[in-house]
Amino acid sequence: MRVLFMCTANSCRSILSEAMFNHLAPEGFQAVSSGSFPKGQVLPRSLTTLQEASIGIEGLSSKGNDAFQDCPPDIVITVCGKAAGEACPVYFGPALKAHWGLEDPSEVQGDEAAVSAAFHSTLSRIETRCRAFFALPFAQLDRAALQRELDRISTL
């Protein structure tokens, strides 16, 4: 199963989600990420936060939705409000869609400790949601039930 995490810039929340998902993923699951208006670079703080959590950062990059035109995902999960309000590209049509909104830790103002805490808190919330996702009984879920579970996980 291929999951796409989408955000506007694809430099922070979607990158953290992709990395955490892949870090926890059992065989047969893969995450990618993209942005509707990609920044073109991953925020250094995102990479530092992942490294501090012992999560690999190799291959992470900021890219647009068109990067997946020839290999569409099974599930599209938006992680920012702006991306959630945008229309998904038509080639993502059959994918299930969910919104797992996250506050943007890169917008936190304050000293180093406050910014670091915001990034780690966001990563922890992503981990909670990914663990709940992987705990689902996929063999027993039809499309509608999986959609309900994706929506439920968004509240965690």
Summary of the structure (lengths in Angstrom):
residues: 156
radius of gyration: 14.7
end to end distance: 21.6
largest distance: 47.2
contacts: 476
relative contact order: 0.19
helix: 46%
strand: 13%
